[in-house]
Amino acid sequence: MSFIYFYLFILIHPYLAMWWKSFELAERKSWEALIPVYNYYVAFKVFNKKGWWAILMVVPGVHLAMWSILNTSYIRRFGYFTLLDTVQGIFFPYIIFFKIAKNQDKLLPETNWANSKEISEREWGDHLVLFLVLPVIGHIIALGLGAVTRAKPGSKSKVKEWGDSILFALIAALIIRTYVFEPFKIPTGSMERTLLVGDFLFVNKLAYGPKVPVTPLSYPLVHNTTPFITMQSYTTFEKGTYKRLPGFSDVKRYDVVVFNYPAGDTAVYDPRMPYGLMGHEYEGIVNNEAFRLYREESQPRFNMIRQFYIDSLKKVGQSSDALLDRLVTERASFEFIRDLDEWKSKARKMIAVDKITYDGRLGEFIKHHGVIYRPVDKRENYIKRCVGMPKDFLEIRNSILYVNDKPAEVAPHQNLLYLSSQRNFSTPESLYERFGIERSDWAYEGGELIGVHANLETIAKVRKAYPDIEFTIYIEPQYTPDSNGKFKPSEQIENLKTFPKDINVSNNVSNFERFQVPYKGQVVDFTKVNIAYYRRIITAYEGHKLEEKADGIYIDGKKTTTYTVEMNYYWMMGDNRYQSADSRTWGFVPEDHIVGKASMTWYSSNPEYGVRWNRVFKSIK
C-alpha cells in the first residue's frame, strides 16, 4: 500500500480518536486538536513532554513507531496501563479513545514510581514494550542489571527504564542508518586489494542523497533477514516508490559505491548460506540447472550418439578422441540450445516448486526454501567501483577497460590474473607472505605456467626479486561468429554465462564487446542483438511487460521498435577483476539501487593475523 495512504491516515487519526474531547480533559483548547500537524505537536508536548518529537512523524520507517508511542503515552495518562490496554495503544487505540471521550476520564498525574500499586498496574505493559523493542535480549539486559543493582526510591523500574532507552536509541540509530551512514562489512575478495575481507566500512548516504525506504515497515537495524531465526525482517504492507533526497554530489566515475544487488529481485533461499542467498544470481542458477537436467535426462541418447560417431569415424579410417569429443559436444549443445526455453522452464519449476538444486561444490542435491522476491531496498548490499556512467561507451579488450574509447583509469590496487613461468614460489603461503599476492587454482597452461592474482605494485616487487620472470595477463578466449553471424552451439552455451546472457552475444571476463551505458531519456532502436542488453531494464527495473514474438517486439502489449529509458544506469566492476561477480555477470545498476559512497574503513581484521592497524580509519580511494 502506498505511503500516501498511511500519511493520510496519520492526518485523520486525531479526528477518529476524538482528540478534541480529550484535549479539553488535558486542559488544552479543543480547537488545537483540529489543526493538522499542530495537533501532534501539542499531543507530544502534553503526553511526552517533547513537542519536537512530532517532527519524527514525517520520517518513513519511524512514523508508525512514533504514532504507537504517542498513543500509548496518551492513553496511559488516562489510566489505561494493562497489558491489553498497551496492545490496543500500539496497534488499535480507538476503543480506548472512545471510552476516554465518552466517560470524560480524568487526566492522571504522571506515574508515581514510589507507588507499588501503580507500578504493578503497568508492569506487564512495560514488559510488552521492551519485548517488542528488543526481544529477549532487552529483558536479559534489564532484568540482569536489575538483579545486581539497587533501584533508587521513586525511580522507574528497570524494565521501563531500559525499554525507553533502547526504544529511542533504536529510533535514533534507525534514522542515522537510513539517512546518514551505514556500517558495512566486506564479505568477499572482489575488491582486493583496495578493500580486504574483514574490512568494516562507513557508507556515506549523504554523498549521493539518502533513499527514502521503499519498505519502511521492518525490524530496525537489520537488512532483510532477522538474525538467528532466518525470518524475513520486513513487510510490504506499506510500500513506497523510489525517491532520493538531495545529496552533496552525483555518482562520479571511479567512485567506490555500495548498491542494492540488481539481480537480487529473485533469489533462491538456502538457510545454510549467509542471509539465505544461494549463489549470486537466479538467472545463472537457472541456466546451470537447465543444462544439468538436459545432460541427465539425455544421457542414454548421448551414449547412442557417441557410438554412432565412433562407428562413422571407423568407416572413414579416423579414431581421434578429441574429434569424437568435439562432435558429441556440438551435437549435445545443439539439442540443448534448440530446446533452451523448455529446459529453463523445467529448471525454474524444480527450483521454485520442488525446491531442489544441485550444489556442484558438494556434489549433491540440496533442499532449500524456494524462490523469494525482494523489493529494491531489501536486496543484498554489494560494493564495487563505478567505471561506467550514463551515456559512456565501454569496451574490454584483453582485460583492459576502455571508457569512451580511451583506456580507463587503473585503480591503485587493481588486481588482474597473470600467468608466470617462474615457479620458485610454488605455495600460496610463500606468495602471500613474501609478496602479498594470491596464487590462482585454475589458470594453468599445459602445467607449465602458474597463475597469480596481483597488481602492478606487487608484480614490480616480484620482478625485483626475480629479474628474469615473465608475467602475461591471462586472457579468456572470445568467440567469433561464422560468416552467417552464428556461433557454434557449444559457444552459445558459454555465452549464457556472461551478461547479457544471450546465445548471440559473446562476452567474458577479459573481453567485452563495445556497448553504451543506458541513460534517462535515451531512445533505443531495437535490433536482434541489442535487445539482450535491455531486457532486464524494461522488465525488472522499469516494470514493463516485454514480449519477443516472431513478428517483432511488444512492450505492454503494443508492438514497437523503440524504447525510451526511464532511469540512469551505471556499470560497476570489482578491483579484483578476475574474482569479482559484477556488471559483467548481471549487467547495469539502476540509479534507484545506489545506496551510498564507501568513505572510510573504521576497523579491519584478518581472521588469521588479527587487527590490521594500518587500515583503521583509512579513507577509501
Protein Blocks (a to p, Z undefined) as FASTA:
>chain_A
ZZklmmmmmmmmmmmnommmmmmmnopafklmmmghjlmmmmmmmmnopaklmmmmmmgh
jlmmmmmmmmmmmmmmnopabfklmmmmmmommlmmmmmmmnopacdddddfkbmklmmm
mmmmmmmmmmmmmghklmmmmmmmmmmpccdehiacfklmmmmmmmmmmmmmmmmmmmmc
ccdddfbfklcckbcghiacdddfklnopaddfblbccehiakbcghjlpafbdfkbccd
ddddddfbdcdehiacddddfklmpccddfkbghhigcjbfklmmmmmmmmmmmmmmmmm
mmmmmmmmmmmmmmnopacfklmmmmmmmmmmmmmmmmmmmmmmmmmmmmmmnopacdfk
nopacddebjadddfklgccdddddfbdghiacddeehiaceehiacdddfklccddddf
bfkbmbfklmmmmnopacdfklcghhlaccddddfklmmmmmmmmmmbccdddddddddd
dfkopacfklmmmmmmpcehiakbccdfkbccddddddehiacdddfklmmmmmmmmmmm
nopacdddfkbcceehiacfbdcdfbdcdddddfblmlcccfklnopadfklpnbdcfbd
cbdcdfknopafklgopacZZ
